[in-house]
């Protein structure tokens, strides 16, 4: 058996498993599809298969989940509702740590930021989530749930809707009436209706970014997520954010995409789980 740290990024459309360590020639990854009916048993089966197929023994395992985590247990997950109550642990996995997925991205992306940094990480995938540092400390909220920007109320022609319902990847797929791959194809073909849907979603996401700039006055906002891959989405978001943020706050903040977005959550989960296994106290603010 080869020893390695393992990160498991559980999302609304996939589970991404990552193993890294000095006993491996390189990083090992595997993706398994998920959906609203996904259960903890299915995720655990996928993880066990990944470990067995690569003959891995985890030195630490970080499990990143979309939704609210409290006392080491999933409280609620909008995109994967059957995860409620899951602790993300199994006797044969070794030391493991269950953390909100965006908190994992925050831990990874800000690892080399100045210790006093104020920053936000926003991930726009199936839905939208965020996590924040305020002067180097994780902004947790009263019960550790701060960051549910996807539930931000947004007024519009159809009444007040949540940001998730207007700007997330699931919202674009629903409005287009097409699966993601066909949305990409339609954009490549210059389909005006689909372009308008993506542009409108990007604008709403940009308003959320402007709100974060105006409220938090951060040094940096870093953004990731599969929805940014829709052509025109990020350009619309960035232009809208720049227009609606206070100029002084905007110019004191860098807003950019995360450079290695596919692995940022899994690597953040590994970083947190490894530090927790080593007894490092700074991890507590993330869980």
C-alpha positions, 0 to 999 in steps of 0.5 A: 500500500502507498501512503498519500493524502486524499482530497474528495471534492463532492459537488452537484454534478461530480465527485473529484478524488485527488491523491498526492504524496511523496510515494506517488509518481504524480497526482492521481485523480478520478471523477464520478458523476453525482446528482440530486439522488446521490447518497453518502453510500454512493460517495463512500463506495466511489472513494473506496474503489479509488483507494483500492484501485490505486492501492492507497492508504490515506495519511489524511483525508479531507472531504469537501461538501456543498452546504452547511456543516455543523459539528462535523456533520452535513446539516443541509445541502441544497444540491445534494439533499441526501447528504444531510446527516453525513459525517464523511467518516469511515473506519477504514479511511484513517483520519478524515475531516469534513469541511464546506467546499468553499472553505476548502477553496479559501484555505488553498487559494489564500495559503500564500496571502499576507497573514492580515489579508481580507479576501473572498473566494466565490465558486459558481458551479451548480450553485454559488457559494463563498467564504471569507477572510477578514484580516487573516481570520475566517469570517464564520458567523454565529453558527459557522455558516457565513458565506451562503451567498447563493441565497442572496435575494435578487429582485427581478421581473419574476419577483424576488429570487435567490442568486442560485436561481439566476446565476448558477450553472443549474439556472443556465441549464434550466433556462436554456432547456439544454444540457451543459454540453449543448449550451457550450455548443450553442454558444460556439454556434452564436445562438443569440437566445443562449448568449442572452441567457448566459449574459443575463446570468453573468450580470447577476453574478457580477452584482453579487461580486460588486456587493462583496466588494462594497461590503467587505472591502477585500484585498482580493476576490478569487473566483472559480467554478464550471459556470465560468466556462460558459463563453461570455459569462465571466466577461459579463460578470466582471463588467457588471461588478466593475460598474456597480462597485464603489470605484475606491473599493474596486481599485483597492481590490484584485478580482480574478479567476483562480488559476487551477480551479479544477483542483482547488477544492480538493487540494484545500481539503487535503491541506486542512485534513493534513494540518488537522491530523498534525494537530495544528490549531489554525484549522479549527476556524475552517470547520 
